[in-house]
Amino acid sequence: MANKGPSYGLTREVQNKIDKKYDQELEERLVQWITAQCGTVVGQPEAGKTGFQTWLKDGCILSHLINSLSGANPPFKNIQSSTMAFKQMERISLFLKASEKYGIMTTDMFQTVDLWEGKDLAAVQRTLMSLGSLAVTKNDGCYKGDPNWFHKKAQENKREFSDEQLMEGKSVIGLQMGTNRGASQAGMSYGTPRQIINNNP
């Protein structure tokens, strides 16, 4: 990872497209939320994409974030910073597992390399947005900050029907089915069968 050179050609084009998805305004909101949620222990990043990546890269801030949302059962008991690459990547991976357990869908998750190598920081932003939205939706007292920073996720609206209501529903013909009122085949003419003419002598 340390001796990775610049990318060229198609790889460069793909990376440029990914980089354009990064949202500077969203970065500011996420930093605001994480500092409100975790307190002074997380500090402040330098402005910009590189500063944001460096701030989150060792996984400690992410660990503090998921702990602050988990109430009495925090997933990380001991959070110690490390300069070793595999330790940092392991902590990011553990954060992702804890986030999935918290309720984030796997489709909303970034990959460890997206953050650690800076491959796709827009994906990191999407995951953190999903985490914030879920925390606001849960409304369990763990979320700190302005609830308007995130949209509430749609929640299940389960309905219960009695057996009598279910039986009534079976006798109803939906409008999508059309109607058979006045339908009859009376007066329909189907014509006569076509004759096959054989032109061969």
C-alpha positions as a Markdown table, in Angstrom:
| # | Residue | x | y | z |
|---|---|---|---|---|
| 1 | Met | 0.0 | 0.0 | 0.0 |
| 2 | Ala | 2.8 | 2.4 | 0.8 |
| 3 | Asn | 4.6 | 2.0 | -2.5 |
| 4 | Lys | 1.4 | 2.4 | -4.6 |
| 5 | Gly | 2.1 | 4.7 | -7.5 |
| 6 | Pro | -0.3 | 7.0 | -9.5 |
| 7 | Ser | -3.0 | 5.4 | -11.6 |
| 8 | Tyr | -3.2 | 5.9 | -15.4 |
| 9 | Gly | -5.7 | 5.4 | -18.3 |
| 10 | Leu | -9.0 | 3.7 | -17.5 |
| 11 | Thr | -8.1 | 3.1 | -13.8 |
| 12 | Arg | -7.5 | 6.9 | -13.5 |
| 13 | Glu | -10.9 | 7.7 | -15.3 |
| 14 | Val | -12.8 | 5.3 | -13.0 |
| 15 | Gln | -11.1 | 6.8 | -9.9 |
| 16 | Asn | -11.9 | 10.3 | -11.0 |
| 17 | Lys | -15.6 | 9.4 | -11.4 |
| 18 | Ile | -15.7 | 7.9 | -7.9 |
| 19 | Asp | -13.9 | 11.0 | -6.5 |
| 20 | Lys | -16.5 | 13.3 | -8.1 |
| 21 | Lys | -19.3 | 11.6 | -6.0 |
| 22 | Tyr | -17.6 | 12.8 | -2.8 |
| 23 | Asp | -19.8 | 15.5 | -1.2 |
| 24 | Gln | -18.0 | 18.4 | 0.6 |
| 25 | Glu | -21.2 | 19.7 | 2.3 |
| 26 | Leu | -22.0 | 16.2 | 3.5 |
| 27 | Glu | -18.5 | 15.9 | 5.0 |
| 28 | Glu | -19.2 | 19.0 | 7.1 |
| 29 | Arg | -22.5 | 17.6 | 8.3 |
| 30 | Leu | -21.0 | 14.2 | 9.2 |
| 31 | Val | -18.1 | 15.8 | 11.1 |
| 32 | Gln | -20.6 | 18.0 | 13.0 |
| 33 | Trp | -22.7 | 14.9 | 13.9 |
| 34 | Ile | -19.7 | 12.7 | 14.9 |
| 35 | Thr | -18.2 | 15.4 | 17.1 |
| 36 | Ala | -21.7 | 16.0 | 18.7 |
| 37 | Gln | -22.2 | 12.3 | 19.1 |
| 38 | Cys | -18.8 | 11.3 | 20.5 |
| 39 | Gly | -17.7 | 14.5 | 22.2 |
| 40 | Thr | -14.1 | 16.0 | 22.4 |
| 41 | Val | -12.4 | 12.5 | 22.4 |
| 42 | Val | -12.6 | 12.5 | 18.6 |
| 43 | Gly | -11.1 | 15.9 | 17.9 |
| 44 | Gln | -11.6 | 17.7 | 14.5 |
| 45 | Pro | -10.3 | 16.7 | 11.1 |
| 46 | Glu | -8.6 | 19.0 | 8.6 |
| 47 | Ala | -11.1 | 20.3 | 6.0 |
| 48 | Gly | -11.2 | 18.3 | 2.8 |
| 49 | Lys | -11.4 | 14.7 | 1.6 |
| 50 | Thr | -7.8 | 13.8 | 2.7 |
| 51 | Gly | -8.4 | 15.2 | 6.2 |
| 52 | Phe | -11.6 | 13.3 | 6.5 |
| 53 | Gln | -10.0 | 10.1 | 5.5 |
| 54 | Thr | -7.0 | 10.6 | 7.8 |
| 55 | Trp | -9.4 | 11.3 | 10.7 |
| 56 | Leu | -11.3 | 8.1 | 10.2 |
| 57 | Lys | -8.6 | 5.8 | 8.8 |
| 58 | Asp | -7.4 | 4.1 | 12.0 |
| 59 | Gly | -11.0 | 3.1 | 13.0 |
| 60 | Cys | -10.9 | 4.6 | 16.5 |
| 61 | Ile | -13.4 | 7.4 | 15.8 |
| 62 | Leu | -15.7 | 4.9 | 14.1 |
| 63 | Ser | -15.4 | 2.7 | 17.1 |
| 64 | His | -16.4 | 5.6 | 19.4 |
| 65 | Leu | -19.3 | 6.4 | 17.1 |
| 66 | Ile | -20.9 | 2.9 | 17.1 |
| 67 | Asn | -20.2 | 2.7 | 20.9 |
| 68 | Ser | -22.1 | 5.9 | 21.5 |
| 69 | Leu | -25.1 | 4.6 | 19.6 |
| 70 | Ser | -25.2 | 1.2 | 21.3 |
| 71 | Gly | -26.3 | 2.2 | 24.8 |
| 72 | Ala | -25.4 | -0.2 | 27.6 |
| 73 | Asn | -23.8 | -2.8 | 25.3 |
| 74 | Pro | -21.0 | -1.1 | 23.4 |
| 75 | Pro | -19.3 | -3.5 | 20.9 |
| 76 | Phe | -15.8 | -2.0 | 21.5 |
| 77 | Lys | -14.6 | -2.5 | 25.1 |
| 78 | Asn | -11.1 | -1.1 | 24.6 |
| 79 | Ile | -10.3 | 1.5 | 21.9 |
| 80 | Gln | -6.6 | 2.1 | 21.5 |
| 81 | Ser | -5.0 | 3.8 | 18.5 |
| 82 | Ser | -2.4 | 1.8 | 16.5 |
| 83 | Thr | -0.1 | 2.8 | 13.7 |
| 84 | Met | 0.0 | -0.8 | 12.4 |
| 85 | Ala | -2.0 | -1.1 | 9.1 |
| 86 | Phe | -3.6 | -4.5 | 9.8 |
| 87 | Lys | -4.8 | -3.3 | 13.2 |
| 88 | Gln | -6.4 | -0.3 | 11.7 |
| 89 | Met | -8.0 | -2.3 | 8.9 |
| 90 | Glu | -9.2 | -4.9 | 11.5 |
| 91 | Arg | -10.9 | -2.1 | 13.5 |
| 92 | Ile | -12.7 | -0.7 | 10.5 |
| 93 | Ser | -13.9 | -4.3 | 9.6 |
| 94 | Leu | -15.1 | -4.7 | 13.2 |
| 95 | Phe | -17.0 | -1.4 | 12.9 |
| 96 | Leu | -18.7 | -2.6 | 9.8 |
| 97 | Lys | -19.8 | -5.8 | 11.5 |
| 98 | Ala | -21.1 | -3.8 | 14.5 |
| 99 | Ser | -23.0 | -1.5 | 12.1 |
| 100 | Glu | -24.6 | -4.4 | 10.4 |
| 101 | Lys | -25.6 | -5.8 | 13.8 |
| 102 | Tyr | -27.0 | -2.3 | 14.6 |
| 103 | Gly | -29.3 | -2.6 | 11.6 |
| 104 | Ile | -27.4 | -1.2 | 8.6 |
| 105 | Met | -28.0 | -3.2 | 5.4 |
| 106 | Thr | -25.0 | -4.8 | 3.7 |
| 107 | Thr | -25.8 | -2.9 | 0.5 |
| 108 | Asp | -25.3 | 0.4 | 2.4 |
| 109 | Met | -21.8 | -0.6 | 3.7 |
| 110 | Phe | -18.5 | 0.6 | 2.4 |
| 111 | Gln | -15.5 | -1.9 | 2.0 |
| 112 | Thr | -12.5 | -1.5 | 4.4 |
| 113 | Val | -10.3 | -0.5 | 1.5 |
| 114 | Asp | -12.7 | 2.3 | 0.5 |
| 115 | Leu | -11.7 | 4.1 | 3.7 |
| 116 | Trp | -8.2 | 2.8 | 4.4 |
| 117 | Glu | -6.8 | 3.3 | 0.9 |
| 118 | Gly | -9.2 | 6.2 | 0.1 |
| 119 | Lys | -10.7 | 4.2 | -2.9 |
| 120 | Asp | -14.3 | 5.4 | -2.4 |
| 121 | Leu | -14.8 | 8.0 | 0.4 |
| 122 | Ala | -18.3 | 8.7 | -1.1 |
| 123 | Ala | -19.3 | 5.1 | 0.0 |
| 124 | Val | -17.9 | 5.9 | 3.5 |
| 125 | Gln | -20.2 | 9.0 | 3.5 |
| 126 | Arg | -23.2 | 6.9 | 2.4 |
| 127 | Thr | -22.6 | 4.3 | 5.2 |
| 128 | Leu | -22.3 | 7.1 | 7.9 |
| 129 | Met | -25.5 | 8.7 | 6.5 |
| 130 | Ser | -27.4 | 5.4 | 6.8 |
| 131 | Leu | -26.1 | 5.0 | 10.3 |
| 132 | Gly | -27.3 | 8.5 | 11.3 |
| 133 | Ser | -30.7 | 7.9 | 9.7 |
| 134 | Leu | -31.1 | 4.6 | 11.5 |
| 135 | Ala | -30.1 | 6.2 | 14.8 |
| 136 | Val | -32.7 | 9.0 | 14.4 |
| 137 | Thr | -35.3 | 6.5 | 13.4 |
| 138 | Lys | -34.7 | 4.2 | 16.4 |
| 139 | Asn | -35.3 | 7.2 | 18.7 |
| 140 | Asp | -33.9 | 5.2 | 21.7 |
| 141 | Gly | -32.2 | 8.2 | 23.4 |
| 142 | Cys | -28.7 | 7.4 | 22.2 |
| 143 | Tyr | -28.7 | 9.8 | 19.2 |
| 144 | Lys | -27.1 | 13.2 | 19.9 |
| 145 | Gly | -27.2 | 16.2 | 17.6 |
| 146 | Asp | -29.8 | 17.8 | 15.4 |
| 147 | Pro | -32.4 | 15.2 | 14.2 |
| 148 | Asn | -32.9 | 17.2 | 11.0 |
| 149 | Trp | -29.4 | 16.2 | 9.8 |
| 150 | Phe | -30.8 | 12.9 | 8.7 |
| 151 | His | -33.9 | 11.5 | 7.1 |
| 152 | Lys | -35.9 | 9.0 | 9.1 |
| 153 | Lys | -36.0 | 5.6 | 7.6 |
| 154 | Ala | -39.4 | 4.0 | 6.6 |
| 155 | Gln | -40.7 | 1.7 | 9.3 |
| 156 | Glu | -42.8 | -1.4 | 9.0 |
| 157 | Asn | -46.5 | -0.9 | 9.4 |
| 158 | Lys | -47.8 | -4.3 | 10.2 |
| 159 | Arg | -51.5 | -4.9 | 10.2 |
| 160 | Glu | -53.6 | -7.6 | 11.8 |
| 161 | Phe | -56.8 | -9.0 | 10.3 |
| 162 | Ser | -59.3 | -11.3 | 11.9 |
| 163 | Asp | -60.3 | -14.6 | 10.2 |
| 164 | Glu | -63.7 | -13.1 | 9.4 |
| 165 | Gln | -62.1 | -10.1 | 7.6 |
| 166 | Leu | -59.8 | -12.4 | 5.6 |
| 167 | Met | -62.8 | -14.5 | 4.5 |
| 168 | Glu | -64.7 | -11.4 | 3.4 |
| 169 | Gly | -61.7 | -10.3 | 1.4 |
| 170 | Lys | -61.8 | -13.6 | -0.6 |
| 171 | Ser | -65.3 | -12.9 | -2.0 |
| 172 | Val | -64.4 | -9.5 | -3.4 |
| 173 | Ile | -63.4 | -9.2 | -7.0 |
| 174 | Gly | -60.8 | -6.4 | -7.4 |
| 175 | Leu | -61.3 | -3.8 | -10.1 |
| 176 | Gln | -58.1 | -4.9 | -11.7 |
| 177 | Met | -59.9 | -8.2 | -12.6 |
| 178 | Gly | -62.6 | -6.3 | -14.6 |
| 179 | Thr | -66.2 | -7.3 | -14.5 |
| 180 | Asn | -68.2 | -10.1 | -16.0 |
| 181 | Arg | -71.5 | -8.3 | -15.8 |
| 182 | Gly | -73.5 | -8.7 | -19.0 |
| 183 | Ala | -70.9 | -10.9 | -20.6 |
| 184 | Ser | -72.3 | -13.5 | -23.0 |
| 185 | Gln | -71.2 | -15.3 | -26.1 |
| 186 | Ala | -74.6 | -15.1 | -27.7 |
| 187 | Gly | -74.6 | -13.7 | -31.2 |
| 188 | Met | -70.8 | -14.3 | -31.7 |
| 189 | Ser | -70.0 | -15.7 | -35.1 |
| 190 | Tyr | -66.7 | -17.5 | -35.5 |
| 191 | Gly | -66.9 | -17.9 | -39.3 |
| 192 | Thr | -66.3 | -21.0 | -41.2 |
| 193 | Pro | -63.2 | -23.1 | -41.2 |
| 194 | Arg | -60.7 | -22.1 | -43.9 |
| 195 | Gln | -60.4 | -24.6 | -46.8 |
| 196 | Ile | -57.0 | -25.8 | -47.7 |
| 197 | Ile | -56.6 | -25.6 | -51.5 |
| 198 | Asn | -54.1 | -28.0 | -52.9 |
| 199 | Asn | -52.5 | -26.6 | -56.1 |
| 200 | Asn | -50.5 | -29.6 | -56.8 |
| 201 | Pro | -51.9 | -31.8 | -59.7 |
